[in-house]
């Protein structure tokens, strides 16, 4: 939160609306750091919805519509299945279980596993 304070001090008078947005949503903006550092690359570089459906959107534009609902479903399934081969694998898969068990991370490092043991 030091960075938010520095931002407020530097830009507070010149951009009050921007500073208000950042200070009001600071906990949500910085929630990124409450996850394992090994997973940050996935959070920064991938948009799972956009990357999954970019291929589907391109194909439907080229064919000017798919036709029936059954044909659309089959086409989307096939395209998403082929796109899946290019997805980045999760770094440090064992940490996913800790995140799901609500283990606490600060600045990307594991701090508390109490809830992980209770689950």
N, CA, C and O atoms as CSV, one atom per row, in Angstrom:
chain,resi,resn,atom,element,x,y,z
A,1,UNK,N,N,0.809,-1.179,0.000
A,1,UNK,CA,C,0.000,0.000,0.000
A,1,UNK,C,C,0.865,1.259,0.000
A,1,UNK,O,O,0.340,2.363,-0.153
A,2,UNK,N,N,2.174,1.114,0.169
A,2,UNK,CA,C,3.064,2.268,0.101
A,2,UNK,C,C,2.993,2.916,-1.277
A,2,UNK,O,O,3.033,4.140,-1.402
A,3,UNK,N,N,2.886,2.081,-2.311
A,3,UNK,CA,C,2.818,2.600,-3.671
A,3,UNK,C,C,1.553,3.419,-3.883
A,3,UNK,O,O,1.586,4.440,-4.571
A,4,UNK,N,N,0.440,2.986,-3.301
A,4,UNK,CA,C,-0.816,3.739,-3.422
A,4,UNK,C,C,-0.670,5.077,-2.719
A,4,UNK,O,O,-1.141,6.097,-3.222
A,5,UNK,N,N,-0.022,5.085,-1.560
A,5,UNK,CA,C,0.221,6.341,-0.835
A,5,UNK,C,C,1.108,7.283,-1.628
A,5,UNK,O,O,0.860,8.488,-1.678
A,6,UNK,N,N,2.152,6.726,-2.253
A,6,UNK,CA,C,3.039,7.557,-3.075
A,6,UNK,C,C,2.299,8.110,-4.286
A,6,UNK,O,O,2.496,9.263,-4.670
A,7,UNK,N,N,1.459,7.295,-4.876
A,7,UNK,CA,C,0.660,7.747,-6.027
A,7,UNK,C,C,-0.274,8.878,-5.609
A,7,UNK,O,O,-0.411,9.874,-6.320
A,8,UNK,N,N,-0.914,8.719,-4.455
A,8,UNK,CA,C,-1.825,9.742,-3.945
A,8,UNK,C,C,-1.086,11.047,-3.704
A,8,UNK,O,O,-1.570,12.120,-4.063
A,9,UNK,N,N,0.076,10.952,-3.102
A,9,UNK,CA,C,0.868,12.144,-2.802
A,9,UNK,C,C,1.331,12.846,-4.077
A,9,UNK,O,O,1.310,14.074,-4.157
A,10,UNK,N,N,1.744,12.069,-5.064
A,10,UNK,CA,C,2.273,12.644,-6.297
A,10,UNK,C,C,1.183,13.213,-7.189
A,10,UNK,O,O,1.338,14.307,-7.731
A,11,UNK,N,N,0.083,12.488,-7.351
A,11,UNK,CA,C,-0.928,12.866,-8.337
A,11,UNK,C,C,-2.265,13.305,-7.746
A,11,UNK,O,O,-3.193,13.607,-8.497
A,12,UNK,N,N,-2.386,13.349,-6.436
A,12,UNK,CA,C,-3.660,13.649,-5.786
A,12,UNK,C,C,-4.282,14.964,-6.183
A,12,UNK,O,O,-5.494,15.028,-6.390
A,13,UNK,N,N,-3.499,16.012,-6.297
A,13,UNK,CA,C,-4.069,17.316,-6.637
A,13,UNK,C,C,-4.338,17.462,-8.126
A,13,UNK,O,O,-5.281,18.146,-8.523
A,14,UNK,N,N,-3.536,16.839,-8.935
A,14,UNK,CA,C,-3.693,16.980,-10.386
A,14,UNK,C,C,-4.781,16.063,-10.953
A,14,UNK,O,O,-5.509,16.462,-11.862
A,15,UNK,N,N,-4.899,14.827,-10.423
A,15,UNK,CA,C,-5.861,13.834,-10.924
A,15,UNK,C,C,-6.688,13.253,-9.772
A,15,UNK,O,O,-6.541,12.075,-9.448
A,16,UNK,N,N,-7.545,14.051,-9.156
A,16,UNK,CA,C,-8.273,13.560,-7.974
A,16,UNK,C,C,-9.211,12.387,-8.258
A,16,UNK,O,O,-9.370,11.514,-7.405
A,17,UNK,N,N,-9.830,12.351,-9.430
A,17,UNK,CA,C,-10.732,11.237,-9.740
A,17,UNK,C,C,-9.972,9.926,-9.880
A,17,UNK,O,O,-10.431,8.892,-9.396
A,18,UNK,N,N,-8.824,9.957,-10.533
A,18,UNK,CA,C,-8.001,8.753,-10.693
A,18,UNK,C,C,-7.502,8.266,-9.336
A,18,UNK,O,O,-7.520,7.068,-9.056
A,19,UNK,N,N,-7.062,9.190,-8.504
A,19,UNK,CA,C,-6.573,8.818,-7.178
A,19,UNK,C,C,-7.697,8.210,-6.350
A,19,UNK,O,O,-7.475,7.234,-5.634
A,20,UNK,N,N,-8.905,8.774,-6.435
A,20,UNK,CA,C,-10.039,8.227,-5.696
A,20,UNK,C,C,-10.349,6.802,-6.138
A,20,UNK,O,O,-10.600,5.931,-5.305
A,21,UNK,N,N,-10.332,6.562,-7.444
A,21,UNK,CA,C,-10.585,5.203,-7.961
A,21,UNK,C,C,-9.554,4.222,-7.423
A,21,UNK,O,O,-9.898,3.122,-6.989
A,22,UNK,N,N,-8.299,4.623,-7.455
A,22,UNK,CA,C,-7.228,3.712,-7.030
A,22,UNK,C,C,-7.269,3.485,-5.519
A,22,UNK,O,O,-7.068,2.360,-5.062
A,23,UNK,N,N,-7.524,4.526,-4.748
A,23,UNK,CA,C,-7.565,4.328,-3.296
A,23,UNK,C,C,-8.807,3.547,-2.871
A,23,UNK,O,O,-8.749,2.760,-1.926
A,24,UNK,N,N,-9.926,3.759,-3.557
A,24,UNK,CA,C,-11.150,3.009,-3.217
A,24,UNK,C,C,-11.039,1.535,-3.573
A,24,UNK,O,O,-11.584,0.688,-2.865
A,25,UNK,N,N,-10.342,1.214,-4.656
A,25,UNK,CA,C,-10.246,-0.169,-5.126
A,25,UNK,C,C,-8.843,-0.743,-4.929
A,25,UNK,O,O,-8.476,-1.719,-5.584
A,26,UNK,N,N,-8.069,-0.152,-4.045
A,26,UNK,CA,C,-6.686,-0.586,-3.842
A,26,UNK,C,C,-6.556,-2.055,-3.485
A,26,UNK,O,O,-5.671,-2.739,-3.996
A,27,UNK,N,N,-7.428,-2.549,-2.612
A,27,UNK,CA,C,-7.351,-3.957,-2.206
A,27,UNK,C,C,-7.634,-4.885,-3.386
A,27,UNK,O,O,-7.052,-5.966,-3.475
A,28,UNK,N,N,-8.523,-4.471,-4.295
A,28,UNK,CA,C,-8.816,-5.306,-5.468
A,28,UNK,C,C,-7.697,-5.215,-6.496
A,28,UNK,O,O,-7.357,-6.208,-7.140
A,29,UNK,N,N,-7.124,-4.022,-6.649
A,29,UNK,CA,C,-6.032,-3.860,-7.612
A,29,UNK,C,C,-4.795,-4.643,-7.194
A,29,UNK,O,O,-4.047,-5.132,-8.040
A,30,UNK,N,N,-4.585,-4.759,-5.897
A,30,UNK,CA,C,-3.393,-5.430,-5.391
A,30,UNK,C,C,-3.647,-6.889,-4.995
A,30,UNK,O,O,-2.749,-7.537,-4.457
A,31,UNK,N,N,-4.828,-7.409,-5.244
A,31,UNK,CA,C,-5.150,-8.801,-4.927
A,31,UNK,C,C,-4.246,-9.772,-5.683
A,31,UNK,O,O,-4.059,-10.914,-5.265
A,32,UNK,N,N,-3.701,-9.316,-6.776
A,32,UNK,CA,C,-2.735,-10.070,-7.582
A,32,UNK,C,C,-1.618,-10.627,-6.700
A,32,UNK,O,O,-1.175,-11.759,-6.898
A,33,UNK,N,N,-1.164,-9.834,-5.728
A,33,UNK,CA,C,-0.042,-10.226,-4.878
A,33,UNK,C,C,-0.434,-11.197,-3.773
A,33,UNK,O,O,0.434,-11.676,-3.043
A,34,UNK,N,N,-1.723,-11.498,-3.634
A,34,UNK,CA,C,-2.183,-12.465,-2.640
A,34,UNK,C,C,-2.188,-13.888,-3.185
A,34,UNK,O,O,-2.735,-14.795,-2.560
A,35,UNK,N,N,-1.584,-14.079,-4.341
A,35,UNK,CA,C,-1.477,-15.396,-4.967
A,35,UNK,C,C,0.001,-15.749,-5.101
A,35,UNK,O,O,0.849,-14.861,-5.019
A,36,UNK,N,N,0.327,-17.015,-5.302
A,36,UNK,CA,C,1.731,-17.417,-5.407
A,36,UNK,C,C,2.444,-16.701,-6.559
A,36,UNK,O,O,1.874,-16.520,-7.635
A,37,UNK,N,N,3.667,-16.304,-6.325
A,37,UNK,CA,C,4.462,-15.602,-7.340
A,37,UNK,C,C,4.614,-16.439,-8.609
A,37,UNK,O,O,4.703,-15.895,-9.709
A,38,UNK,N,N,4.643,-17.756,-8.455
A,38,UNK,CA,C,4.791,-18.633,-9.619
A,38,UNK,C,C,3.580,-18.528,-10.558
A,38,UNK,O,O,3.694,-18.852,-11.740
A,39,UNK,N,N,2.444,-18.088,-10.056
A,39,UNK,CA,C,1.231,-17.991,-10.877
A,39,UNK,C,C,1.044,-16.621,-11.513
A,39,UNK,O,O,0.153,-16.444,-12.345
A,40,UNK,N,N,1.869,-15.652,-11.134
A,40,UNK,CA,C,1.705,-14.294,-11.654
A,40,UNK,C,C,1.826,-14.236,-13.170
A,40,UNK,O,O,1.118,-13.459,-13.810
A,41,UNK,N,N,2.697,-15.032,-13.750
A,41,UNK,CA,C,2.890,-14.999,-15.200
A,41,UNK,C,C,1.584,-15.323,-15.918
A,41,UNK,O,O,1.306,-14.754,-16.973
A,42,UNK,N,N,0.794,-16.214,-15.372
A,42,UNK,CA,C,-0.480,-16.577,-15.996
A,42,UNK,C,C,-1.488,-15.435,-15.864
A,42,UNK,O,O,-2.268,-15.168,-16.778
A,43,UNK,N,N,-1.457,-14.787,-14.741
A,43,UNK,CA,C,-2.405,-13.705,-14.504
A,43,UNK,C,C,-2.082,-12.477,-15.345
A,43,UNK,O,O,-2.985,-11.736,-15.732
A,44,UNK,N,N,-0.816,-12.257,-15.628
A,44,UNK,CA,C,-0.424,-11.086,-16.406
A,44,UNK,C,C,-0.511,-11.305,-17.903
A,44,UNK,O,O,-0.784,-10.360,-18.644
A,45,UNK,N,N,-0.291,-12.506,-18.363
A,45,UNK,CA,C,-0.136,-12.712,-19.798
A,45,UNK,C,C,-1.299,-13.405,-20.481
A,45,UNK,O,O,-1.308,-13.522,-21.706
A,46,UNK,N,N,-2.273,-13.865,-19.723
A,46,UNK,CA,C,-3.355,-14.584,-20.377
A,46,UNK,C,C,-4.704,-14.003,-20.021
A,46,UNK,O,O,-4.940,-13.573,-18.892
A,47,UNK,N,N,-5.563,-14.000,-20.982
A,47,UNK,CA,C,-6.957,-13.672,-20.761
A,47,UNK,C,C,-7.700,-14.910,-21.250
A,47,UNK,O,O,-7.945,-15.040,-22.450
A,48,UNK,N,N,-8.062,-15.818,-20.356
A,48,UNK,CA,C,-8.592,-17.107,-20.785
A,48,UNK,C,C,-9.839,-17.012,-21.658
A,48,UNK,O,O,-10.007,-17.811,-22.579
A,49,UNK,N,N,-10.691,-16.072,-21.388
A,49,UNK,CA,C,-11.908,-15.940,-22.187
A,49,UNK,C,C,-11.560,-15.451,-23.587
A,49,UNK,O,O,-11.989,-16.028,-24.585
A,50,UNK,N,N,-10.783,-14.386,-23.642
A,50,UNK,CA,C,-10.441,-13.800,-24.945
A,50,UNK,C,C,-9.627,-14.763,-25.804
A,50,UNK,O,O,-9.927,-14.947,-26.983
A,51,UNK,N,N,-8.601,-15.377,-25.222
A,51,UNK,CA,C,-7.753,-16.263,-26.023
A,51,UNK,C,C,-8.501,-17.519,-26.471
A,51,UNK,O,O,-8.227,-18.051,-27.546
A,52,UNK,N,N,-9.428,-17.988,-25.666
A,52,UNK,CA,C,-10.193,-19.178,-26.030
A,52,UNK,C,C,-11.118,-18.903,-27.199
A,52,UNK,O,O,-11.209,-19.702,-28.131
A,53,UNK,N,N,-11.800,-17.781,-27.148
A,53,UNK,CA,C,-12.815,-17.527,-28.155
A,53,UNK,C,C,-12.350,-16.698,-29.341
A,53,UNK,O,O,-13.136,-16.455,-30.257
A,54,UNK,N,N,-11.095,-16.255,-29.354
A,54,UNK,CA,C,-10.580,-15.515,-30.504
A,54,UNK,C,C,-10.646,-16.376,-31.767
A,54,UNK,O,O,-11.038,-15.892,-32.829
A,55,UNK,N,N,-10.268,-17.634,-31.653
A,55,UNK,CA,C,-10.313,-18.557,-32.793
A,55,UNK,C,C,-11.747,-18.776,-33.252
A,55,UNK,O,O,-12.027,-18.806,-34.450
A,56,UNK,N,N,-12.639,-18.926,-32.306
A,56,UNK,CA,C,-14.050,-19.149,-32.641
A,56,UNK,C,C,-14.627,-17.918,-33.334
A,56,UNK,O,O,-15.329,-18.039,-34.338
A,57,UNK,N,N,-14.331,-16.741,-32.801
A,57,UNK,CA,C,-14.838,-15.510,-33.395
A,57,UNK,C,C,-14.303,-15.334,-34.820
A,57,UNK,O,O,-15.054,-14.957,-35.720
A,58,UNK,N,N,-13.031,-15.600,-35.025
A,58,UNK,CA,C,-12.440,-15.493,-36.358
A,58,UNK,C,C,-13.123,-16.446,-37.338
A,58,UNK,O,O,-13.442,-16.059,-38.462
A,59,UNK,N,N,-13.345,-17.673,-36.918
A,59,UNK,CA,C,-13.965,-18.671,-37.795
A,59,UNK,C,C,-15.402,-18.289,-38.152
A,59,UNK,O,O,-15.820,-18.462,-39.297
A,60,UNK,N,N,-16.154,-17.776,-37.192
A,60,UNK,CA,C,-17.540,-17.413,-37.481
A,60,UNK,C,C,-17.620,-16.200,-38.398
A,60,UNK,O,O,-18.553,-16.087,-39.194
A,61,UNK,N,N,-16.649,-15.288,-38.295
A,61,UNK,CA,C,-16.635,-14.137,-39.212
A,61,UNK,C,C,-16.312,-14.581,-40.629
A,61,UNK,O,O,-16.922,-14.104,-41.586
A,62,UNK,N,N,-15.357,-15.490,-40.766
A,62,UNK,CA,C,-14.941,-15.963,-42.087
A,62,UNK,C,C,-16.077,-16.720,-42.775
A,62,UNK,O,O,-16.303,-16.550,-43.973
A,63,UNK,N,N,-16.788,-17.553,-42.019
A,63,UNK,CA,C,-17.861,-18.364,-42.617
A,63,UNK,C,C,-19.197,-17.632,-42.667
A,63,UNK,O,O,-20.178,-18.163,-43.187
A,64,UNK,N,N,-19.238,-16.394,-42.120
A,64,UNK,CA,C,-20.458,-15.574,-42.098
A,64,UNK,C,C,-21.614,-16.300,-41.415
A,64,UNK,O,O,-22.721,-16.379,-41.947
A,65,UNK,N,N,-21.337,-16.817,-40.249
A,65,UNK,CA,C,-22.348,-17.553,-39.492
A,65,UNK,C,C,-22.137,-19.040,-39.658
A,65,UNK,O,O,-21.596,-19.491,-40.668
A,66,UNK,N,N,-22.560,-19.796,-38.673
A,66,UNK,CA,C,-22.307,-21.230,-38.694
A,66,UNK,C,C,-23.521,-22.009,-39.160
A,66,UNK,O,O,-23.371,-23.115,-39.681
A,67,UNK,N,N,-24.694,-21.481,-38.992
A,67,UNK,CA,C,-25.893,-22.198,-39.405
A,67,UNK,C,C,-26.718,-22.630,-38.220
A,67,UNK,O,O,-27.142,-21.798,-37.418
A,68,UNK,N,N,-26.947,-23.911,-38.102
A,68,UNK,CA,C,-27.813,-24.431,-37.038
A,68,UNK,C,C,-27.103,-24.409,-35.681
A,68,UNK,O,O,-25.882,-24.274,-35.605
A,69,UNK,N,N,-27.881,-24.544,-34.635
A,69,UNK,CA,C,-27.325,-24.574,-33.277
A,69,UNK,C,C,-26.410,-25.783,-33.083
A,69,UNK,O,O,-25.378,-25.683,-32.420
A,70,UNK,N,N,-26.784,-26.912,-33.655
A,70,UNK,CA,C,-25.959,-28.123,-33.533
A,70,UNK,C,C,-24.622,-27.934,-34.245
A,70,UNK,O,O,-23.584,-28.345,-33.726
A,71,UNK,N,N,-24.636,-27.326,-35.410
A,71,UNK,CA,C,-23.401,-27.077,-36.150
A,71,UNK,C,C,-22.515,-26.084,-35.400
A,71,UNK,O,O,-21.293,-26.227,-35.372
A,72,UNK,N,N,-23.143,-25.080,-34.796
A,72,UNK,CA,C,-22.389,-24.099,-34.020
A,72,UNK,C,C,-21.708,-24.758,-32.829
A,72,UNK,O,O,-20.532,-24.508,-32.566
A,73,UNK,N,N,-22.431,-25.584,-32.124
A,73,UNK,CA,C,-21.876,-26.264,-30.959
A,73,UNK,C,C,-20.712,-27.172,-31.354
A,73,UNK,O,O,-19.682,-27.189,-30.681
A,74,UNK,N,N,-20.873,-27.918,-32.433
A,74,UNK,CA,C,-19.806,-28.808,-32.899
A,74,UNK,C,C,-18.584,-28.012,-33.325
A,74,UNK,O,O,-17.455,-28.409,-33.036
A,75,UNK,N,N,-18.794,-26.897,-34.007
A,75,UNK,CA,C,-17.675,-26.067,-34.460
A,75,UNK,C,C,-16.934,-25.455,-33.282
A,75,UNK,O,O,-15.704,-25.485,-33.236
A,76,UNK,N,N,-17.674,-24.903,-32.332
A,76,UNK,CA,C,-17.050,-24.291,-31.159
A,76,UNK,C,C,-16.269,-25.336,-30.373
A,76,UNK,O,O,-15.141,-25.074,-29.956
A,77,UNK,N,N,-16.843,-26.502,-30.165
A,77,UNK,CA,C,-16.152,-27.564,-29.437
A,77,UNK,C,C,-14.838,-27.929,-30.128
A,77,UNK,O,O,-13.800,-28.028,-29.473
A,78,UNK,N,N,-14.878,-28.127,-31.430
A,78,UNK,CA,C,-13.684,-28.512,-32.186
A,78,UNK,C,C,-12.616,-27.421,-32.122
A,78,UNK,O,O,-11.438,-27.718,-31.927
A,79,UNK,N,N,-13.019,-26.169,-32.284
A,79,UNK,CA,C,-12.052,-25.065,-32.260
A,79,UNK,C,C,-11.431,-24.870,-30.881
A,79,UNK,O,O,-10.228,-24.636,-30.772
A,80,UNK,N,N,-12.236,-24.964,-29.836
A,80,UNK,CA,C,-11.704,-24.811,-28.481
A,80,UNK,C,C,-10.794,-25.980,-28.127
A,80,UNK,O,O,-9.771,-25.794,-27.468
A,81,UNK,N,N,-11.155,-27.165,-28.553
A,81,UNK,CA,C,-10.313,-28.335,-28.300
A,81,UNK,C,C,-8.955,-28.184,-28.984
A,81,UNK,O,O,-7.935,-28.560,-28.407
A,82,UNK,N,N,-8.921,-27.641,-30.201
A,82,UNK,CA,C,-7.646,-27.450,-30.888
A,82,UNK,C,C,-6.854,-26.298,-30.267
A,82,UNK,O,O,-5.625,-26.358,-30.222
A,83,UNK,N,N,-7.532,-25.251,-29.788
A,83,UNK,CA,C,-6.843,-24.130,-29.143
A,83,UNK,C,C,-6.214,-24.555,-27.822
A,83,UNK,O,O,-5.190,-24.007,-27.413
A,84,UNK,N,N,-6.817,-25.519,-27.165
A,84,UNK,CA,C,-6.328,-26.009,-25.878
A,84,UNK,C,C,-4.893,-26.514,-25.962
A,84,UNK,O,O,-4.159,-26.440,-24.976
A,85,UNK,N,N,-4.485,-27.018,-27.102
A,85,UNK,CA,C,-3.128,-27.546,-27.268
A,85,UNK,C,C,-2.078,-26.452,-27.140
A,85,UNK,O,O,-0.918,-26.744,-26.849
A,86,UNK,N,N,-2.467,-25.184,-27.353
A,86,UNK,CA,C,-1.510,-24.082,-27.303
A,86,UNK,C,C,-1.523,-23.336,-25.972
A,86,UNK,O,O,-0.781,-22.366,-25.816
A,87,UNK,N,N,-2.332,-23.752,-25.022
A,87,UNK,CA,C,-2.414,-23.059,-23.745
A,87,UNK,C,C,-1.182,-23.329,-22.907
A,87,UNK,O,O,-0.608,-24.417,-22.953
A,88,UNK,N,N,-0.789,-22.342,-22.151
A,88,UNK,CA,C,0.359,-22.448,-21.250
A,88,UNK,C,C,-0.033,-23.304,-20.043
A,88,UNK,O,O,-1.107,-23.123,-19.468
A,89,UNK,N,N,0.836,-24.226,-19.669
A,89,UNK,CA,C,0.582,-25.056,-18.484
A,89,UNK,C,C,0.798,-24.218,-17.228
A,89,UNK,O,O,1.587,-23.273,-17.237
A,90,UNK,N,N,0.110,-24.556,-16.167
A,90,UNK,CA,C,0.231,-23.820,-14.910
A,90,UNK,C,C,1.596,-24.089,-14.302
A,90,UNK,O,O,2.029,-25.237,-14.204
A,91,UNK,N,N,2.273,-23.015,-13.893
A,91,UNK,CA,C,3.544,-23.145,-13.181
A,91,UNK,C,C,3.239,-23.536,-11.739
A,91,UNK,O,O,2.284,-23.032,-11.148
A,92,UNK,N,N,4.017,-24.403,-11.190
A,92,UNK,CA,C,3.875,-24.854,-9.800
A,92,UNK,C,C,2.467,-25.364,-9.498
A,92,UNK,O,O,1.777,-24.787,-8.657
A,93,UNK,N,N,2.023,-26.437,-10.167
A,93,UNK,CA,C,0.679,-26.967,-9.935
A,93,UNK,C,C,0.345,-27.294,-8.484
A,93,UNK,O,O,-0.814,-27.136,-8.102
A,94,UNK,N,N,1.291,-27.743,-7.642
A,94,UNK,CA,C,0.927,-28.035,-6.257
A,94,UNK,C,C,0.406,-26.811,-5.489
A,94,UNK,O,O,-0.341,-26.956,-4.521
A,95,UNK,N,N,0.798,-25.610,-5.922
A,95,UNK,CA,C,0.330,-24.405,-5.241
A,95,UNK,C,C,-1.138,-24.118,-5.513
A,95,UNK,O,O,-1.775,-23.394,-4.748
A,96,UNK,N,N,-1.683,-24.670,-6.582
A,96,UNK,CA,C,-3.104,-24.477,-6.885
A,96,UNK,C,C,-3.955,-25.043,-5.750
A,96,UNK,O,O,-4.948,-24.435,-5.349
A,97,UNK,N,N,-3.565,-26.199,-5.240
A,97,UNK,CA,C,-4.303,-26.804,-4.121
A,97,UNK,C,C,-4.258,-25.908,-2.886
A,97,UNK,O,O,-5.251,-25.793,-2.169
A,98,UNK,N,N,-3.121,-25.277,-2.636
A,98,UNK,CA,C,-3.016,-24.371,-1.487
A,98,UNK,C,C,-3.901,-23.144,-1.671
A,98,UNK,O,O,-4.544,-22.696,-0.721
A,99,UNK,N,N,-3.940,-22.601,-2.878
A,99,UNK,CA,C,-4.793,-21.442,-3.157
A,99,UNK,C,C,-6.255,-21.808,-2.949
A,99,UNK,O,O,-7.014,-21.051,-2.344
A,100,UNK,N,N,-6.642,-22.972,-3.453
A,100,UNK,CA,C,-8.036,-23.420,-3.288
A,100,UNK,C,C,-8.373,-23.682,-1.826
A,100,UNK,O,O,-9.525,-23.530,-1.420
A,101,UNK,N,N,-7.382,-24.073,-1.035
A,101,UNK,CA,C,-7.592,-24.326,0.390
A,101,UNK,C,C,-7.471,-23.042,1.211
A,101,UNK,O,O,-7.472,-23.080,2.442
A,102,UNK,N,N,-7.366,-21.916,0.522
A,102,UNK,CA,C,-7.312,-20.584,1.128
A,102,UNK,C,C,-6.078,-20.341,1.978
A,102,UNK,O,O,-6.146,-19.641,2.988
A,103,UNK,N,N,-4.951,-20.914,1.577
A,103,UNK,CA,C,-3.693,-20.589,2.234
A,103,UNK,C,C,-3.404,-19.118,1.939
A,103,UNK,O,O,-3.791,-18.606,0.889
A,104,UNK,N,N,-2.730,-18.447,2.856
A,104,UNK,CA,C,-2.497,-17.011,2.709
A,104,UNK,C,C,-1.110,-16.759,2.124
A,104,UNK,O,O,-0.114,-17.320,2.580
A,105,UNK,N,N,-1.071,-15.909,1.111
A,105,UNK,CA,C,0.173,-15.506,0.474
A,105,UNK,C,C,0.312,-13.998,0.606
A,105,UNK,O,O,-0.673,-13.269,0.493
A,106,UNK,N,N,1.525,-13.529,0.844
A,106,UNK,CA,C,1.819,-12.101,0.845
A,106,UNK,C,C,2.988,-11.871,-0.085
A,106,UNK,O,O,4.038,-12.502,0.034
A,107,UNK,N,N,2.784,-10.957,-1.011
A,107,UNK,CA,C,3.793,-10.649,-2.023
A,107,UNK,C,C,4.277,-11.903,-2.728
A,107,UNK,O,O,5.445,-11.998,-3.107
A,108,UNK,N,N,3.385,-12.859,-2.902
A,108,UNK,CA,C,3.691,-14.059,-3.649
A,108,UNK,C,C,4.293,-15.202,-2.860
A,108,UNK,O,O,4.547,-16.273,-3.411
A,109,UNK,N,N,4.527,-14.983,-1.563
A,109,UNK,CA,C,5.150,-16.023,-0.742
A,109,UNK,C,C,4.145,-16.572,0.264
A,109,UNK,O,O,3.348,-15.822,0.827
A,110,UNK,N,N,4.187,-17.867,0.484
A,110,UNK,CA,C,3.288,-18.528,1.421
A,110,UNK,C,C,3.569,-18.037,2.833
A,110,UNK,O,O,4.709,-18.054,3.297
A,111,UNK,N,N,2.501,-17.595,3.514
A,111,UNK,CA,C,2.638,-17.065,4.864
A,111,UNK,C,C,1.954,-17.969,5.874
A,111,UNK,O,O,2.513,-18.261,6.931
A,112,UNK,N,N,0.732,-18.417,5.548
A,112,UNK,CA,C,-0.069,-19.138,6.526
A,112,UNK,C,C,-0.772,-20.301,5.856
A,112,UNK,O,O,-1.420,-20.137,4.823
A,113,UNK,N,N,-0.639,-21.489,6.457
A,113,UNK,CA,C,-1.291,-22.677,5.905
A,113,UNK,C,C,-2.339,-23.234,6.853
A,113,UNK,O,O,-2.769,-24.375,6.685
A,114,UNK,N,N,-2.758,-22.465,7.838
A,114,UNK,CA,C,-3.700,-22.975,8.838
A,114,UNK,C,C,-4.971,-23.499,8.208
A,114,UNK,O,O,-5.392,-24.616,8.512
A,115,UNK,N,N,-5.593,-22.721,7.338
A,115,UNK,CA,C,-6.837,-23.158,6.718
A,115,UNK,C,C,-6.592,-24.315,5.767
A,115,UNK,O,O,-7.468,-25.155,5.557
A,116,UNK,N,N,-5.391,-24.355,5.191
A,116,UNK,CA,C,-5.078,-25.454,4.279
A,116,UNK,C,C,-5.048,-26.775,5.037
A,116,UNK,O,O,-5.463,-27.806,4.508
A,117,UNK,N,N,-4.554,-26.747,6.286
A,117,UNK,CA,C,-4.523,-27.981,7.073
A,117,UNK,C,C,-5.915,-28.362,7.576
A,117,UNK,O,O,-6.231,-29.544,7.707
A,118,UNK,N,N,-6.747,-27.350,7.858
A,118,UNK,CA,C,-8.085,-27.609,8.375
A,118,UNK,C,C,-9.002,-28.217,7.312
A,118,UNK,O,O,-9.925,-28.964,7.637
A,119,UNK,N,N,-8.746,-27.896,6.045
A,119,UNK,CA,C,-9.606,-28.389,4.958
A,119,UNK,C,C,-9.358,-29.795,4.598
A,119,UNK,O,O,-10.013,-30.327,3.702
